[in-house]
Amino acid sequence: MSAVKVKRVASGWEKVLNIVLFIGIAALVIPFVKWAIIDAQFAGTQRCTSSGACWVFIALRLQSFMFGFYETAELWRPIVILALWAVSIISLFKVSYGRALRILPFILLGMPLLSWGLLDGRWFGLSHVETTRWGGLMLSLMITLMGLSFAFPIGLALALGRMSKLPLIKAGSIAFIELWRGVPLITVLFMSSVMLPLILPPGSEIDKLFRVLVGVALFTSAYLAEVIRAGLRGVPSGQAEAAMALGLSGPQRLFLVVLPQALRSVIPSLVNCFISLFKDTSLVIIVGMFDLLGMVQQANTDSYWLGYATEGYLFAGLVFWVICFALSRFSLKLEKAHA
């Protein structure tokens, strides 16, 4: 007997509510489209004279929004580095888990060192570009990628330590995790950039960006530890027992059997950590570094371009949204592929 589908008819109040919502949305969308597209000015080299949005401001400032104050003649360096990061990360998820484990050490250690060396320049005999000139979207991505690369092995060690049967190691791991999870990132950045130099020996100096990366790595490692621990808890104990029966050692059981399954089950949570840290990079402006949002704010102080802050913030918001949305869809695709 086939099921009978009953079509629900909206009540009078629901119809009125739908009409009101439609009118309200139209009242917001139509003026915005008129301002952002119809009356907008997209080309030129001077201040806009139209009543709509001035996207000329974005076009002329696009290089600084993307790369900060980085030397124009050396822009090939960040472009190459970002391309290598993209290829490395995509390869990590496209190959088998056995090969991924061989790629992972290069991503966690090799890519941060290569990124710093090439962007700085001195390691490869190139012209030196100080980290104070790094900025824009490039800085946001570098802090996120390098911070997570340093944080992952720390987080893995903390997750294993929290699951350890040794009381001292377990207590130390719990204390570290709870301490860093209880401190806001803005406090970590302030302490690493402002307070740390005050307690260093006279004459010693540590690069500000490096101090920020250390603070970000320690902060993020506490959250990654809980994500990894949840994945390890979700792996059936029979997997480790079967690996033991095959004669695998403890590290082999962990890295060849347990850890790949654990990481596969927490891919969405790992991507969420990436997205969260990527958005939090805007906080570096409090320590005198200019990420994408910081460069937009800096551009708004130019007296010639006063009055175009709305366009700048809309552009920054769109860039953040596109990257975060793409990552969330990529995470969903991976989750379905490995379901």
C-alpha positions, 0 to 999 in steps of 0.5 A: 500500500503506497503512502499518501503524501499530505500537502501542508497548506500555510496558515494565514499568519504564516503567509503574512509572515512570509510576505513581511520577510520577503519585503524586508529582504527586498528592502535590504538587497535592492539598495545594496545591489544598486550601491554595490553593482549598478551605481558602482565604479570599477575602473580608474586611478582616482577617487570615485565620483559616482554615488555607488561603491568605489571598487577602484579603491580595492583594485589599487590597493589589492597588492597591499591587501594580499601581500602587505608591504612585501617588495613588489619585485619579490612577490614571486616568493609568497606566490610560490610558497602558497602554491607549494602549501596548496599542493602539499595539503591536497596531496596529503588527502589524495594519496593513501594513508601510508603515503600520507604518513610519509608526506606529513613530516615534510609538511609539519617541518619542511614546509614551515622552514622552507616558507620562512627561508624563502620569504626571509630570503637570507637562507637562499642567498636572496635579498632580505625582506624583514618580517615587518614587511610581511602582511595582508592575506599572505601573513594570515595564511602563513601564521595559520599554516605555520602555526598549525604545523608546529602545533600538531606534533605538540598536540599529538604528544599532549593527547598521548600524554593525557591518555598515558597511565603514568600519573606525572605525564598525564597530570602535566598534559592535563595541566598544560591543556587546561591552562592554554585553553583557559587563556584568550588568544589575544592575551597570548599574543600580547604576552609573547610580543610585549611582555616576553622581550621584557624578561629576555637578557639584555641584548637578546632579540627574537623576531616578533613574528617568530614570537607570535608563531610560538604563542599561536602554536602553543595555544592551538596545540591545546585544542588540537590535543583534545581533537586528536584524543577524541579520535584516538578514543574512537578507534576500537581497541581490537585494532591495536590488539590485532596489530599487536598480534601481528608483531608490530611495536608500540610506535608502529601500532600507533602510526600505522594503525591507530593514528590514521583511523583516528585522524580520518574520523576527526577531519571536520574538527581539524578543519574547524581548528584551521578555520578558527585560527585563520579568523583569529589571525586578525588579532595580530594587529594589536601587536603591530602586525598587519594581516588582511584586516589590518591592511584594510584598516591601514588603507582607511587612514589614507586621507586621499581615500577617506570614506571608503572603509565600507568597501574595504571591510566588505572585501576583507569579509568576502575573502574570509568567507570564501576561504572558510566556506571552501574549506568547510566544503572540502572537509565535507567532501573528505568526510563523505569520501571516507565514510 
